[in-house]
């Protein structure tokens, strides 16, 4: 049996939606993107949403908005080391100083005791971080009404492996109209009118309100997103069912439904055995403070200790988790994991 780590959820509906957009004659940022923004905002309980070309761009724009609006009075940002590079990368490229924070052993999310410093929490593997924050990296989590009543900017990713996809793409969800207007302009070079406004009807002279970015989404991918959004409740249901079966089998209480992590002894050996069994596993994540490009941001002698991150980073493995993973495939994965006898005894 061969089981990949993930499979695309794009099907005939998305293919037709793409063709319809092409046939319409308008493929760049326009009415379809606006419809996607409105329906996504409704799903997560936000008043507004801004579609961009990646989750990384969503983070970068949001961090720059917080700085531009003087909502952050300190350039130091606490970022978990146990995350994908995009989280810290966006903070650094937005001009922040970063300090790596440790994570909770069970949730894998940033620990709450960070001395009231400004944080960029990550909803890692789909678990909801508990901090009150100005911004969240929600690349791993898309749940109904998460943003309802929130003062934060929520940054989503629609990369091919995410809970829903536009192949490439991201979104910022917010309840703040000022943030919404700034983000809409910032994603499109800082212009005072959108692409659709500039290219329909009589010629309109535009102005550049501020120096912005070129990170806008497009109607082709938005069409995919609209179809994916229709499927998301069922895909989420399937993910939750797989997580429950894994939990029951391994005696764990994992809650996130984007990635299913376990801790193992001798990870290299475990990965080798799973590969021999035809099961593709991966790692979420190697800690950033151990990576070459981030070593200058972490000094073991002076920086805060990261015991949980160091331990988890050495032992963590992600099992296949995607809609369409059959019960027979799940049973095979469970059996092969147990057969290795490498599952860490203190998973809890």
N, C-alpha and C positions, 0 to 999 in steps of 0.2 A: 504494500500500500504506500502511495506517495501522497503526502499532505504538505502543501505549501504553508508558509506562515500567514499569508493573507491572499484573498482573491478580490478582484474588482467587482463592484456591484452595479456597474454600468451595463444596461441592456437595451432592448429594442426601443423602449420609451425614450431613452436619452438619444439614441440614434435619430429617431424621427424628429425630436425637438431640435437637434442641431440642424437637420435638413430644412426644417421650417424656418429657422432663423436665417440660414443662407438664402432661401428662396425669398425672404422678406426684403432682401437688399440692404439690411442694416445689421452689421455684425459687431460693431464696437459698442462702447458704453452707451446704453440707451434705455428704451422702455422695458425691455426684458430684464435688464439689470435692476431697474427700479422696482419691478414686480418682485424679483427675487429678494431684494432688500426688505421690502414691506412684509413679505410672507415669512422670511426668516426672523425678522424682528418680532412678529406676532408669535411665532413658535417659542422663542426664548423669553418672551414677556418684556421686551424692550419697546420703547417708543420709536427708536430710530435704529437703522443699521446702514453701514457704509461698506460696499463691496470693493475689495482690493485684490491684487494679483497673488497674494500669498499670506499665510499666517505671520510670517516674519515681517512683512510690510505692515500688517495690522499692528503689530507690537511697536515697530519703529515710529509709525505715525502717531500712535497713542502716547508714547513716551515723549515725543517732541511736542505734542499738544500740551501735556502736563507741564512741561518746562516753559513753553511759550506763554502759557496762561498764568504762570507764577503759582500754580497749584502745588508745586513741590519746591520747598525752600532749602533743600539740601541736595547736593549732587550725588550723595552716597546712596546706593540702592542695594538692598539685600536680595540676592538671587540664590535659589537653591543650586547646589552643584550637581545634584542628581536630576538632570533635565537634558533636553537636546540643546545643542549649541545655539540655536536661534534665539533662545531666551536671553542669554547673556550677551550674545552678539548684537542684538538689537539695542540693549541698554548701553553698551560701549559705543556703538555707532551713533547713538543719540547724544553722546557726550557725558554720560554718567560715569562716576566711579563705582565699581562694584565690589561687594564683599560677599563671599560665598557663605551660605547658611546651611546648617544641618537639617535633615528631614526626620520626620516621625518614623519609627521602625515599622509600624503597621500600615499607615496610610501612604507612606512614601512622599507626603507633601511637606512643605516647609514647616518647621516647628514654630510654635507660637511665641516662644520666649526669645524675641530678637530685640528686646530693650526699646520697644516703641519706635524703632527705626523704620524708615520707609521701605516697603517690601514689594517684590514682584512675585507673588505666589503663582505656582503652577498646579493646575488640577491634574496631577500626574496619574497616568493610566486610567483616568476618568474619575478618580476620587475628588471630592470637592474640598479645596483648601479652606481652612477655618479662619484665616486672618481677615480683618477688616482692612481693605486696601483700596487704592485709587485705580488699580489696574490688575487684571487677572490674565494669565496665559491659559486660555481654555482650549488649546489645540486638541486635547484628548477628551473633551467633554462637551456634548451638545445635548442638553436636557431641557424639557419644557419649563418655562417660567423661571429659569435660573436668574434672569436679569431683572425680574419684576421688583420694583422698588429699590434697586441697587443704585448707588451713586458712582460706582466704578465703571471703567471702560473694560469691556470683555472682548478679548481677542481670540478669534477662531481660525482654524485651519481647515481647508477642504482638499488637502493633498490626497493623492490616490489611495493611501492606506487608512485614511481617517474614517470616522463613523458615517460620514457622508462625504461625497467628493464632487469637485468640479474639475478634477485632474490637477490643476493648479488653482489656487485661489484662497482668499481669506476674507474675514468680515470683522468689523468692529461694531459691537452693539452697545447702545448707550441710551440713557433717559434724559440726557442733557442736550438741549437744542443748540447751545453755543458750541459744544464739542462736535455735534453733528455737522453743523455748517462749516466749521474749520476743517474737519476731516474730509468732507466732500470736496472742498477746494484744494486742500493739500495733496490729495491723491492725484490731482490733475494739474500739476505745475503751479498751483496757487492762483489759477484763473478765476475770474468772477462769474463765469457761466460754464455750464457743462458742455460736453461734446455734442449732445443732441441739440442744445440751444444754438450752438455755433454753426451747425451745418444744416439747419432746416429753416425754411422761410427766407425772408430778406436778410441780407448780410448784416451782421451786428458787430460792432467794434467792441472787442473785449479788453479787459484790463488785467494785469497781473497784480493781485492784491499783496502777495508776499511770495518769496522764493519757496516753491513747493517741491514736489516729487512727481515721478512718472510711475505710479504703481496702481493705476486703476484696473478694475476688472473689465470684462467684455460680455456682450450678449450671448455669444456662443457658449461660454462656460456657465453663464447665468441660466441658460436654458437647461443645461445638465443639472444644475443645482435645484431648479424648480421640480424636476422629476425626482431627484434624490430626496428632496424634502417630503414629497408625498410618500416615499418608501420608508422614511426614517423611523416612524413609530414601530413598524413591523421589524425593521432591522435592529432597533434597540431592544425590542422584546426578545428576539432570537439571541442577541448578545447576552442579555440578562439570564436567559435559560442556560446558556453554555457556562457562564460564570457559576451559576448555582450547581450544575453537575460537577464542575471542577472542585468547587468548595466541598461538596459532599464527599467526593472521592479522596481529597487530600486533607480533609479536616481543617480547612482554612475558612476565613471570613472576609474574603476579598469583596470589595463593593464596586470598584470601577469596572466599566464594561468596554473600554477601548483596548486595553492590553491586559493579559492575565499573567502576573509575575509569580514565580516561585523562587525559593532560595535553595541552592544545591551545594553540596560538597564537591570539590574537584570539578569545576565548571568545564574545563577543557575536555575532560573525560566524558562528562555528561553530554556535551554538544556532539562529541564524536559518536557516542552510542545512539543518540537520537538521529543523527544523519544516516548512520548505518541502517536504522529502522525506517528511513524514508520520511522522517518528520523534520520539517524545517523550523528551527527555533531561532530566536535572536535575543539581543540584550537591550533593555531599556532602564538605565543607560550606564555607560562608563562615566564616572564622575568627571565633571569638567575640570576641576582643579588638578586632575592628574594628566590632563592633555597638554601637549607641548605649547599650543597657542595661548593657554590660560595660566601657565605656571607663574608668569610675572604678576598675576593678580592674587596669588596665594603664596604666603610664606609660612611654612609649617611652624616656625619659631614664634611668629608674632600674630598670625591669623587665628581666628577661633577654631577650636578643634571640631572635626566633623566625623565623630566615631560611627554614627549610624550610616552615614553616606559611604564611608570607607568600607565598612563591612558589607553593606548591601551591594555596593558597586563590584565587590569581588565575587559575590555569590548569586546575583540575580540572573534569571533567565525568563524570557517571555515565551509562552506556549501559543500555538495557533489559536486565534479567536476571530471568527468572521461569520457573517450570515451565510447560511448554506452549508456550514460544517455539520455533517450528518452525525447522528448518534453513534453510528458504527465507527466513524472516524474519531469521535470523542473518546469512545471506549478504548480504541486502539492507542490513542495518545496516553490516556490514563494508565493503561496496562504497561506500556513501554516506559513511562516515567517511573512507575513503581518497580519495574523490573531492574532498573539501574541501581536501586538501593542507595541512591545519592541524594535523595530529598532531605534537606536539612531538618533535623529533628525539632528545632525550635521555631519553625514556621508557626505563626499564631495570628 
